[in-house]
Amino acid sequence: MGLINKLFNKKQEPLPEDRGLPEPKKTPAMPKTKKPREPKKTAKELATEKGEPYVNIESVELDPENIGNGAFELDWNEFFVAKLIRAGYKGKDDQQIVDQWFQDVCRNVVMETFEQYEANNPRPPSGVQRKDLGDGRSEVS
């Protein structure tokens, strides 16, 4: 018996399962309505909102016949173009300015690779080579 029933001398009702009756069905909870989500912003949108430069490689296409040939698709915002213009890049439109920058990046990669190759594979000095043969004689090549 419960405490309240003892205080009022009331007999406690048996529970439905004790009487052999099925338990009453619980009413399903009302589905929670979700707030409509704002679409997730892209990295470009976030950078643009902050006034920061943004550039990204969207895709790379390779020629299946000649894997050394291909193309890059770049995406950028106006703050990136403004930064390039301040750095001295010029062109008739944003596409040309970004293309000049990308060519510079590629050129720098090639030069760095070439310099590293040259450092690892020194060439013999060019010009006249003298070899002492002894007895005052030498070979010139």
Residue frames as qw, qx, qy, qz and C-alpha x, y, z in Angstrom:
[[0.000, 0.887, 0.462, 0.000, 0.00, 0.00, 0.00],
 [0.382, 0.533, -0.029, 0.754, 1.12, 3.46, -0.75],
 [0.248, -0.126, -0.482, 0.831, 1.70, 6.05, 1.94],
 [0.312, -0.087, -0.081, -0.943, -1.25, 8.23, 0.85],
 [0.652, -0.236, -0.596, -0.404, -3.60, 5.23, 0.88],
 [0.512, -0.217, -0.703, 0.443, -2.52, 4.36, 4.44],
 [0.026, -0.039, -0.294, 0.955, -3.24, 7.91, 5.56],
 [0.508, 0.016, -0.088, -0.857, -6.74, 7.84, 4.17],
 [0.513, -0.025, 0.819, -0.255, -7.35, 4.11, 4.81],
 [0.713, 0.483, -0.113, -0.495, -8.09, 3.49, 1.19],
 [0.834, -0.033, 0.530, 0.150, -7.55, 0.17, -0.44],
 [0.014, -0.559, 0.544, 0.625, -5.06, 0.30, -3.28],
 [0.820, 0.445, 0.022, -0.360, -6.42, -0.75, -6.68],
 [0.779, -0.145, 0.509, 0.337, -4.57, -3.69, -8.22],
 [0.008, 0.540, -0.483, -0.690, -2.45, -2.82, -11.23],
 [0.743, 0.386, -0.161, -0.523, -3.87, -3.79, -14.65],
 [0.500, 0.383, -0.775, -0.060, -1.34, -6.59, -15.10],
 [0.139, -0.132, 0.855, -0.481, -2.28, -7.95, -11.64],
 [0.623, 0.265, 0.408, -0.612, -5.95, -8.22, -12.72],
 [0.579, 0.154, 0.754, 0.271, -5.02, -10.04, -15.95],
 [0.412, 0.859, 0.261, -0.159, -5.88, -7.03, -18.08],
 [0.681, 0.358, 0.110, 0.630, -3.60, -5.79, -20.80],
 [0.318, -0.456, -0.132, 0.820, -1.70, -2.65, -20.03],
 [0.350, 0.863, 0.266, -0.249, -3.19, 0.47, -21.53],
 [0.685, 0.411, 0.195, 0.570, -1.45, 1.58, -24.71],
 [0.305, -0.580, -0.037, 0.754, 0.77, 4.55, -24.36],
 [0.459, 0.862, 0.201, -0.074, -0.05, 7.35, -26.72],
 [0.735, 0.208, 0.087, 0.640, 2.89, 8.01, -28.99],
 [0.271, -0.625, -0.073, 0.728, 4.75, 11.19, -28.27],
 [0.447, 0.870, 0.136, -0.157, 4.21, 13.97, -30.71],
 [0.777, 0.226, 0.104, 0.579, 7.03, 14.09, -33.22],
 [0.291, -0.686, -0.012, 0.667, 9.33, 16.99, -32.59],
 [0.537, 0.818, 0.173, 0.113, 9.24, 19.48, -35.35],
 [0.674, -0.173, 0.122, 0.708, 12.69, 20.35, -36.53],
 [0.068, 0.834, -0.035, -0.546, 13.67, 23.87, -37.24],
 [0.771, 0.618, 0.061, 0.142, 14.48, 24.28, -40.86],
 [0.685, -0.406, 0.186, 0.575, 18.25, 24.18, -41.06],
 [0.236, 0.878, -0.224, -0.350, 20.14, 26.86, -42.77],
 [0.903, 0.386, -0.112, 0.150, 22.14, 25.36, -45.59],
 [0.725, -0.481, 0.144, 0.471, 25.73, 24.70, -44.60],
 [0.244, 0.930, -0.180, -0.209, 28.03, 27.37, -45.98],
 [0.881, 0.334, -0.088, 0.323, 30.94, 26.49, -48.20],
 [0.646, -0.365, -0.022, 0.670, 34.52, 27.39, -47.37],
 [0.287, 0.328, 0.297, 0.850, 34.39, 30.03, -50.10],
 [0.277, -0.759, -0.382, -0.448, 31.24, 31.61, -48.62],
 [0.655, -0.672, -0.217, 0.270, 32.75, 31.64, -45.13],
 [0.572, -0.141, 0.105, 0.802, 35.99, 33.24, -46.35],
 [0.116, 0.507, 0.367, 0.771, 34.09, 35.82, -48.38],
 [0.428, -0.804, -0.368, -0.187, 31.92, 36.74, -45.38],
 [0.656, -0.602, -0.056, 0.451, 35.11, 37.28, -43.34],
 [0.245, 0.948, -0.163, -0.123, 36.69, 39.32, -46.15],
 [0.531, -0.513, 0.623, 0.260, 39.50, 36.77, -46.58],
 [0.401, 0.501, -0.605, -0.471, 41.10, 35.59, -49.84],
 [0.786, -0.004, 0.588, -0.193, 40.00, 32.16, -51.04],
 [0.507, 0.503, -0.576, -0.398, 41.32, 29.89, -53.79],
 [0.707, -0.143, 0.669, -0.179, 40.77, 26.17, -54.29],
 [0.151, 0.234, -0.829, -0.485, 41.42, 23.50, -56.92],
 [0.730, 0.097, 0.209, -0.643, 37.95, 22.25, -57.88],
 [0.946, 0.176, 0.266, -0.052, 39.02, 19.52, -60.29],
 [0.172, -0.579, 0.671, 0.430, 41.93, 18.10, -62.25],
 [0.865, 0.429, 0.136, -0.221, 41.47, 16.68, -65.73],
 [0.376, -0.498, 0.687, 0.372, 44.16, 14.47, -67.26],
 [0.627, 0.473, -0.411, -0.462, 44.56, 13.43, -70.89],
 [0.906, -0.168, 0.373, -0.109, 44.26, 9.63, -70.88],
 [0.838, 0.503, -0.032, 0.209, 46.50, 9.43, -73.97],
 [0.486, 0.451, -0.335, 0.670, 49.22, 11.62, -72.45],
 [0.569, -0.638, -0.480, 0.197, 49.09, 11.66, -68.65],
 [0.455, -0.198, -0.102, 0.862, 51.52, 14.62, -68.60],
 [0.083, -0.261, -0.274, -0.922, 48.87, 16.88, -70.12],
 [0.226, -0.565, -0.779, 0.148, 45.92, 18.11, -68.16],
 [0.073, -0.571, -0.107, -0.811, 44.01, 21.03, -66.76],
 [0.204, -0.271, -0.697, 0.632, 43.05, 22.41, -63.36],
 [0.187, -0.712, -0.432, -0.521, 39.75, 24.08, -62.54],
 [0.290, -0.045, -0.494, 0.819, 40.22, 26.77, -59.90],
 [0.241, -0.803, -0.487, -0.245, 37.63, 28.62, -57.81],
 [0.384, -0.023, -0.304, 0.872, 38.38, 31.92, -56.08],
 [0.068, -0.848, -0.494, 0.179, 36.73, 34.96, -54.54],
 [0.278, 0.891, 0.065, 0.354, 37.17, 38.68, -55.22],
 [0.457, -0.853, 0.253, 0.028, 39.41, 39.10, -52.17],
 [0.806, -0.148, 0.414, 0.396, 41.93, 36.66, -53.68],
 [0.542, 0.628, 0.287, 0.479, 41.97, 38.60, -56.96],
 [0.107, -0.974, 0.034, -0.197, 42.42, 41.87, -55.04],
 [0.676, -0.617, 0.336, 0.222, 45.40, 40.35, -53.21],
 [0.755, 0.174, 0.405, 0.485, 46.96, 39.29, -56.54],
 [0.300, 0.850, 0.181, 0.393, 46.47, 42.78, -57.99],
 [0.362, -0.914, 0.182, -0.038, 48.17, 44.30, -54.91],
 [0.757, -0.362, 0.437, 0.325, 51.04, 41.82, -55.47],
 [0.033, -0.576, 0.481, 0.660, 51.52, 43.17, -59.02],
 [0.364, 0.223, 0.857, 0.288, 49.55, 40.77, -61.21],
 [0.305, 0.425, -0.067, -0.849, 47.76, 42.39, -64.14],
 [0.191, 0.196, 0.901, 0.337, 45.20, 41.28, -66.66],
 [0.253, -0.204, -0.355, -0.877, 42.07, 42.26, -68.50],
 [0.728, -0.396, -0.211, -0.518, 39.87, 40.11, -66.20],
 [0.650, -0.537, 0.463, -0.273, 39.98, 37.97, -63.05],
 [0.980, 0.148, 0.134, 0.024, 40.58, 34.82, -65.11],
 [0.625, 0.641, -0.249, 0.369, 43.79, 36.22, -66.62],
 [0.177, -0.750, 0.457, -0.443, 45.08, 37.47, -63.28],
 [0.818, -0.335, 0.416, -0.214, 44.51, 34.14, -61.56],
 [0.930, 0.346, 0.016, 0.121, 46.00, 32.28, -64.56],
 [0.355, 0.748, -0.404, 0.389, 49.21, 34.35, -64.32],
 [0.465, -0.603, 0.517, -0.390, 49.45, 33.54, -60.62],
 [0.944, -0.067, 0.296, -0.130, 48.89, 29.83, -61.22],
 [0.782, 0.552, -0.173, 0.233, 51.54, 29.79, -63.96],
 [0.036, 0.751, -0.506, 0.422, 53.98, 31.40, -61.52],
 [0.731, -0.401, 0.465, -0.299, 53.20, 28.74, -58.92],
 [0.966, 0.217, 0.138, 0.030, 53.78, 25.96, -61.48],
 [0.534, 0.719, -0.307, 0.323, 56.99, 27.63, -62.70],
 [0.259, -0.702, 0.535, -0.392, 58.29, 27.84, -59.13],
 [0.898, -0.184, 0.367, -0.162, 57.56, 24.15, -58.57],
 [0.871, 0.455, -0.034, 0.185, 59.50, 23.26, -61.73],
 [0.264, 0.781, -0.403, 0.398, 62.43, 25.50, -60.77],
 [0.541, -0.582, 0.505, -0.337, 62.59, 24.09, -57.26],
 [0.964, 0.031, 0.263, -0.036, 62.54, 20.54, -58.63],
 [0.709, 0.627, -0.161, 0.279, 65.28, 21.40, -61.15],
 [0.026, -0.785, 0.473, -0.399, 67.46, 23.02, -58.50],
 [0.757, -0.398, 0.465, -0.231, 67.08, 20.00, -56.26],
 [0.947, 0.287, 0.111, 0.090, 67.99, 17.69, -59.15],
 [0.471, 0.750, -0.299, 0.355, 71.08, 19.77, -59.95],
 [0.332, -0.707, 0.508, -0.363, 72.17, 19.71, -56.31],
 [0.853, -0.206, 0.455, -0.150, 71.82, 15.92, -56.17],
 [0.853, 0.288, 0.329, 0.284, 73.47, 15.26, -59.58],
 [0.115, -0.831, 0.233, 0.491, 76.43, 17.63, -60.01],
 [0.787, 0.608, 0.032, 0.104, 77.85, 17.95, -63.51],
 [0.715, -0.177, 0.096, 0.670, 81.53, 17.96, -64.20],
 [0.007, -0.773, 0.022, 0.633, 82.78, 21.50, -64.80],
 [0.715, 0.632, 0.260, 0.148, 82.71, 22.42, -68.47],
 [0.087, 0.937, -0.320, -0.106, 85.67, 23.86, -70.35],
 [0.566, 0.551, -0.603, 0.115, 89.25, 22.71, -70.79],
 [0.883, -0.452, 0.113, -0.064, 90.34, 19.73, -68.73],
 [0.331, 0.696, -0.620, 0.146, 94.04, 19.17, -67.99],
 [0.950, -0.311, 0.027, -0.033, 95.43, 15.89, -66.76],
 [0.097, -0.790, 0.605, 0.034, 99.04, 15.66, -65.56],
 [0.950, 0.212, -0.223, -0.052, 100.72, 12.69, -67.23],
 [0.756, -0.533, 0.213, 0.314, 104.04, 13.18, -65.43],
 [0.646, -0.041, 0.344, 0.680, 107.50, 14.05, -66.85],
 [0.025, -0.402, 0.101, 0.910, 106.23, 17.55, -67.63],
 [0.138, -0.156, -0.725, -0.656, 103.55, 16.27, -69.94],
 [0.353, 0.270, 0.575, -0.687, 99.80, 16.85, -69.67],
 [0.127, 0.363, 0.832, 0.400, 96.71, 15.80, -71.54],
 [0.219, 0.240, 0.135, -0.936, 94.28, 18.51, -72.58],
 [0.060, 0.367, 0.881, 0.294, 90.70, 17.71, -73.47]]
